[in-house]
Each structure stands twice: as C-alpha cells, then as structure tokens.
C-alpha cells in the first residue's frame, strides 16, 4: 500500500526507476502494483539464480534487471539473466555493493551485454568493514569520471595482496541489520 501510494503521488516522469519497491517473494504483488503505477521498477538484487528472475522478466514486471554477479552465481548465470532480459527488452542495472572483485566482474558483464544501463557502485565499499582496500587489492578497477574503463588484459583486472591478507588478524564483522520498533529484525 505504501509503495502504490508513493508512486501515485509522484508526478509522471519524476523517477527514472523505483528499486525493489516491495518484497520480491510474490510476483503477484508486483503485478498488482504494476497496474497501479507507470513508475519503472528495478528488481532482482537479492536473487540467487536466473530462475528467480523468470516471473519478473516473462510477465513484464520489471524494467531493469538488478542482477548481482556475486549473488546470482557468477558471470555465467548473470549472462543468462542478461540474455533473457534482452529478449524481453529489459535493461540490466547490476547491483554491486560487494567490493573490488565483484565490481571487476560487473564491469566485464556490463561490457559484454547490449542491454546494460547503469551500474550501482560504492566508491569505497571496504571502508564500511574497516579494511584498507588499496592494501588488499593493489590492482583494482578505478572509476574515471562516471565510468570504468574495461581492461584489455586477461582476467578480471584485480590483484589480491596475499601477503598482506595473511599478515592481518581476523576481526569479526557483522553486517548492520534493520530493527523494527519492537526490536525484531526486518529486511532493508
């Protein structure tokens, strides 16, 4: 109800897209929301296989496939989602918050598909975990203006400083969680 109300209050053309406006477990709920608004949807960042994209792509419930190379099962599975989306005139908007290795894989995915639109990026994703990104990954993709150049060398374009990693002690880190008013956990 909140997503529909929000979308209906927005003047037409105000939003380029709305990311995951409701939980993705029920495509039927998205079908109902789709009938209530013309705001483009971007869906799929939590999907772990191409099969979870199936109802959203086949039924035209999303305008952008939010494939995450690291969540969906790697480049091969992400390429399958991209091809499926392309056949239905759906653009790819990769979800990418997981660090330099995932960014490198996502850059390669974006360069390989004709339906790439946007890529989510954190400028320094490892800062959140208190890891010195440049020390762990001395060779990694660097944002140049608004885009990443595609490397022309073999591999993803990321090097790991294994000696540095071995010299570090393990520090437990737990991702932050969203709490309800009663203290229970909920999805972001």
TASULBEL-V140402 format. One record per pair of residues at least 4 apart in sequence whose C-alpha atoms are under 6 Angstrom apart, sorted by the first residue. I is the first residue (numbers start at 1). GAP is how many residues later the second one is. D is the distance in Angstrom with one decimal. If there is no record, write none. Layout:
<<I:GAP:D> <I:GAP:D>>
This chain:
<<3:18:5.9> <17:23:4.6> <17:24:5.4> <18:23:5.0> <18:24:6.0> <19:22:6.0> <19:23:4.7> <20:22:6.0> <20:23:5.2> <30:4:5.8> <40:23:5.5> <41:21:5.0> <41:22:5.4> <42:20:5.8> <42:21:6.0> <42:22:4.5> <42:23:6.0> <43:22:5.6> <43:23:5.3> <44:21:5.9> <44:22:4.6> <44:23:5.7> <45:21:4.8> <45:22:5.4> <45:23:5.6> <45:50:5.6> <47:5:5.9> <47:25:6.0> <48:23:5.2> <48:24:4.0> <49:23:4.8> <50:31:5.6> <54:4:5.8> <55:4:5.7> <56:4:5.9> <56:5:4.8> <56:6:5.8> <63:27:5.4> <64:26:5.7> <64:27:4.9> <64:28:5.4> <64:29:5.8> <65:27:4.9> <65:28:5.8> <66:27:5.0> <66:28:4.8> <66:29:5.4> <67:27:4.9> <67:28:5.9> <68:4:5.8> <68:26:5.6> <68:27:4.8> <69:5:5.0> <69:6:5.9> <69:9:5.7> <70:4:5.6> <73:4:5.7> <75:4:5.9> <85:5:4.9> <86:4:5.5> <86:29:6.0> <91:24:4.8> <91:25:5.8> <91:26:5.9> <92:23:5.8> <92:24:4.7> <92:25:5.6> <93:24:5.6> <93:25:4.8> <93:26:5.4> <94:25:5.1> <95:25:5.4> <96:24:5.3> <96:25:5.7> <98:4:5.9> <99:26:5.4> <104:52:5.6> <110:6:5.5> <126:5:5.4> <126:7:5.7> <127:4:5.8> <133:4:5.8> <134:4:4.9> <136:24:5.7> <136:25:5.2> <137:22:5.6> <137:23:4.8> <139:19:5.1> <139:20:4.9> <140:18:4.5> <143:4:5.6> <143:5:4.8> <144:4:5.8> <178:7:5.8> <178:8:5.6> <179:4:5.5> <179:5:5.5> <179:6:4.5> <179:7:5.9> <180:4:5.4>>
